[in-house]
């Protein structure tokens, strides 16, 4: 008889993507709750609050997508980066980088394993963007105006995510490196939660 994995110690044998999902579940839920507390789809002002959070997160993670070492581990990262799209969304709605005060330390020098955790959180947020895009459309926003960063990739959200998690699961990481990846993911969720608050 199979039993459900319900503790972090049980997760040691899981593929990295599943382990990240299990061990960051509570942090992920806190972020979802904090984002929804912004009332992002009640009106355009709420959406702008949400957009500012998204902008700062994308701005902070953008340098990771250009790192050569990370592109060796996870090929084609630059194609996944949504910073240009979120920047244009902000401009569409009258938000400029100057309006969104960002004093966040860059992540460019993070150890690669930890950086992978940040990328996991960022890529995962794109998977859930289908629901967000539906709500944004009720405010008159589209993937050509104001909600570009919520657009699916050309190959579709599901396949895009499965390709990324397959890359994650194929990484030959030591347990210490996996712990770094988990720490990176937790830090990323905490960063977004703090932004939303």
C-alpha positions in Angstrom: 0.0 0.0 0.0 1.4 3.4 -1.0 1.5 6.3 1.5 1.6 9.9 0.7 4.8 11.8 1.2 4.1 14.3 3.9 7.4 15.2 5.6 10.6 16.8 4.3 12.6 13.7 5.2 10.3 11.7 2.9 11.2 14.1 0.0 14.9 13.2 -0.2 14.2 10.5 -2.8 12.0 12.8 -5.0 13.1 14.4 -8.2 14.3 17.9 -7.5 11.3 19.7 -9.0 8.9 17.6 -6.8 11.0 18.1 -3.8 11.0 21.9 -4.3 7.3 21.9 -4.7 6.8 19.8 -1.5 9.3 21.7 0.7 8.2 25.2 -0.4 4.4 24.6 -0.4 3.8 26.7 2.7 6.0 29.6 1.5 4.2 29.4 -1.9 0.8 29.6 -0.2 1.9 32.7 1.9 2.9 34.4 -1.4 -0.4 33.6 -3.0 -2.3 35.0 0.0 -0.1 38.1 0.1 -0.7 38.8 -3.6 -4.4 38.3 -3.4 -4.5 40.7 -0.4 -3.4 43.4 -2.9 -6.8 43.0 -4.6 -4.9 42.9 -7.9 -7.9 42.4 -10.1 -10.5 44.6 -8.3 -9.5 47.6 -10.4 -6.5 49.1 -12.3 -5.0 50.5 -9.1 -4.9 47.1 -7.5 -3.4 45.7 -10.7 -0.7 48.3 -10.6 0.2 47.3 -7.1 0.5 43.7 -8.4 2.5 44.9 -11.4 5.0 46.7 -9.2 5.6 43.5 -7.2 6.1 41.5 -10.4 8.4 44.2 -11.8 10.7 44.1 -8.8 10.9 40.3 -8.8 11.6 40.1 -12.5 14.1 42.9 -12.2 15.9 41.1 -9.5 16.0 37.7 -11.3 16.7 39.0 -14.8 20.5 38.8 -14.4 20.3 35.1 -13.6 18.8 34.4 -17.1 22.0 35.8 -18.7 24.5 33.9 -16.6 26.7 31.5 -18.7 27.0 29.0 -15.9 23.2 28.8 -15.4 22.7 28.5 -19.2 25.0 25.6 -19.2 22.9 23.9 -16.5 19.5 25.1 -17.9 19.9 25.8 -21.6 17.9 28.7 -23.3 17.3 30.7 -20.2 17.3 34.0 -22.0 14.2 32.9 -24.0 12.4 32.5 -20.7 13.2 35.9 -19.2 10.1 38.1 -18.8 11.8 41.4 -17.6 11.3 43.2 -20.9 7.6 42.2 -21.0 7.0 43.4 -17.5 8.8 46.6 -18.1 6.6 47.3 -21.1 3.5 46.4 -19.1 4.5 49.0 -16.5 5.0 51.6 -19.2 1.6 50.8 -20.7 0.0 51.7 -17.3 2.0 54.8 -16.6 4.5 53.1 -14.2 8.1 53.8 -14.9 11.2 52.2 -13.2 11.6 55.5 -11.4 8.1 55.1 -9.9 8.9 51.6 -8.6 11.7 52.2 -6.1 14.0 49.2 -6.2 17.0 49.0 -3.8 17.2 45.2 -3.9 20.6 43.7 -4.1 21.3 42.0 -7.4 21.4 38.2 -7.5 24.1 38.0 -10.2 26.7 36.6 -7.7 24.6 33.9 -6.1 26.0 30.4 -6.1 24.6 28.5 -9.1 22.7 26.0 -7.0 21.0 28.7 -5.0 20.2 30.7 -8.2 18.4 27.6 -9.6 16.0 27.9 -6.7 15.2 31.5 -7.6 14.6 30.4 -11.2 12.3 27.6 -10.1 10.1 30.2 -8.3 10.1 32.5 -11.2 9.3 29.9 -13.8 6.6 28.4 -11.6 4.9 31.8 -11.4 4.5 31.7 -15.2 2.7 28.4 -14.9 0.0 30.0 -12.7 -0.2 33.1 -14.9 -3.0 31.6 -17.0 -5.5 32.3 -14.2 -4.1 35.8 -13.7 -4.4 36.6 -17.4 -8.0 35.7 -17.3 -8.7 38.1 -14.4 -6.5 40.8 -16.0 -8.6 40.6 -19.2 -11.6 41.6 -17.2 -9.8 44.9 -16.6 -9.3 45.4 -20.3 -5.7 44.2 -20.2 -4.2 41.9 -22.9 -1.0 40.2 -23.9 -0.4 43.3 -26.1 -1.2 45.9 -23.5 -0.6 45.7 -19.7 -0.4 42.0 -19.3 2.4 40.9 -21.6 4.3 39.2 -18.8 1.3 36.9 -18.2 1.3 35.6 -21.8 2.1 31.9 -22.4 5.2 30.9 -24.2 4.8 29.8 -27.9 5.0 26.2 -26.9 2.3 26.5 -24.2 2.5 26.8 -20.4 2.4 23.1 -19.6 5.1 22.0 -22.0 7.2 25.1 -21.1 7.1 24.1 -17.5 7.6 20.4 -18.1 10.7 21.2 -20.1 12.1 23.3 -17.3 11.4 20.7 -14.6 13.0 18.0 -16.8 16.1 20.2 -16.9 16.0 20.6 -13.1 15.5 16.9 -12.5 18.5 16.1 -14.7 20.9 18.2 -12.8 23.6 16.3 -11.0 23.6 18.1 -7.7 25.0 16.9 -4.4 22.7 16.9 -1.3 24.4 20.1 -0.1 23.7 21.8 -3.5 20.1 20.7 -3.4 19.9 22.3 0.0 21.2 25.5 -1.6 18.5 25.2 -4.3 15.8 24.8 -1.6 17.2 27.8 0.3 17.2 29.9 -2.9 13.5 29.0 -3.6 12.5 29.8 0.0 14.4 33.1 -0.2 12.6 33.9 -3.5 9.2 33.2 -2.0 10.1 35.3 1.0 11.2 38.2 -1.2 8.0 38.2 -3.1 5.9 37.9 0.1 7.7 40.9 1.6 7.2 42.9 -1.6 3.5 42.2 -1.5 3.3 43.3 2.1 
